[in-house]
Amino acid sequence: MKQKSRFRLKIEDNGLILIALMMVVLYWVFDYLSSGHYLTRTLIAVLVIIYGVFTQTLINSRKAALEEKEKTRNKLIQSEKLAALGTVAAGVAHEVKNPLAIIVQGVAFLKTSLYDDVRLLDVVSRIEKSALRADNIVRSLLSFSREISLKMEEMDIAPVIDETLSFMDEQIRHKNIHVKKLYASDLPKIIMDSNQIKQVFTNLFMNAIEAMQEGGILGIRTEKKKDDTNQDYVRIVVSDTGEGIPEDRIRRIFDPFFTTKYTEGNTGLGLSITKGIIDKHHGTIEIESEPGRGTRVMIGLPAGLV
Amino acid sequence: MDFFKTKTSVSKKTILIIDDEEDFCYFVKLNLEQTGNFEVLTANNGADGISIAKRYQPDLILLDIIMPTMTGTQVAELLRNDKVTKDIPIIFVTAIVKRGEVGAKDYQFGGNYFVFKPVKLDELINEIGSKLK
């Protein structure tokens, strides 16, 4: 959001009084000059127009201020939700990991005992896979718990994006997706935990690929921007031309366990984790979508010291 | 042949598992003994663990951290303060999620080896092997 001038803030704060005063003045002018003279009429018209513009500006400012307040409130609710989940997850993790450890050790014993029975080996391998999957879910839950420490380094974002993208070559080709990259050449470095940021892009690319079942364009754009306090930040936009997300679902898109896809292995945690990671990097994330047209995810990450 | 058997038996390392999860002790014991390289003793609480450690002086102790009545940290402290058990390497096998949560005390008493549950058997054996060298 743009920084407001002191004058504008003053007007906003005292807007209603000013409007009242303006009305009194207008009434007085109208009353005093209502001689039906052409110039007088013009003057009154001009004054009314000024009054209208002034009132409209005031209403717009109020509206923007309310929207900003609502946004901040939503952000707060979101971070409170994540914090609460992090606390619960940390507590539950211990209780879940113990039985998982028993399953994994039990399976290890069965595997060595059943070395010549292919069918039973397959059964126990599936059990092991499921136990490790459950462990992964617990880890995922914890990955946005506040206690996880980041390994921060000053790095360029482009290689991190490209490396993540290279893991998905096969799926991109298979789904007939065209990747359109537009990287700015003057990007500052970012202080980040590259593994965590890779996780962010993995989640975003996976979502985009899944949304484009019939093929499409995966767009990745980077640019340098300035924030409210005139600090540089890097904006990364990941877009797809997939099915899009309906408006009522966009509102809950960062909620843990909220999902629009009911496929195997989908935990509904991807975007919650993504948001958690971006928050930890003091960044921003926003999503825009139009059903049938596609989705755009905008990430802002503060620039490091150059 | 007899000579070979005796030699194998002598080279077996004794591992003590102290963990309140009975089934975990049971399976780890089965798995480690199946390799033929270990003899495994188990205890389901800290007090029993300490008395077994004093009596049998195992080559290595696998120690859980969160246990009722006496925590793994307290057990490690008592073992380190006893001249019979002070040099036995300890590996914490814990369901605590990450190192940061364990606390500095655990490092102080020689328990600076950690394995996080659910640990795979080969990882556990590698860890034990590296600490027994």
Interface residues (C-beta under 8 A of the other chain):
Chain A: A90 A93 H94 E95 K97 N98 L100 A101 I102 I103 V104 Q105 G106 A108 F109 T112 A131 L132 D135 V138 R139 L142 E147 I148 S149
Chain B: E21 D23 F24 F27 V28 L30 N31 Q34 I66 A95 I96 V97 K98 G100 E101 F116 K117 P118 V119 K120 L121
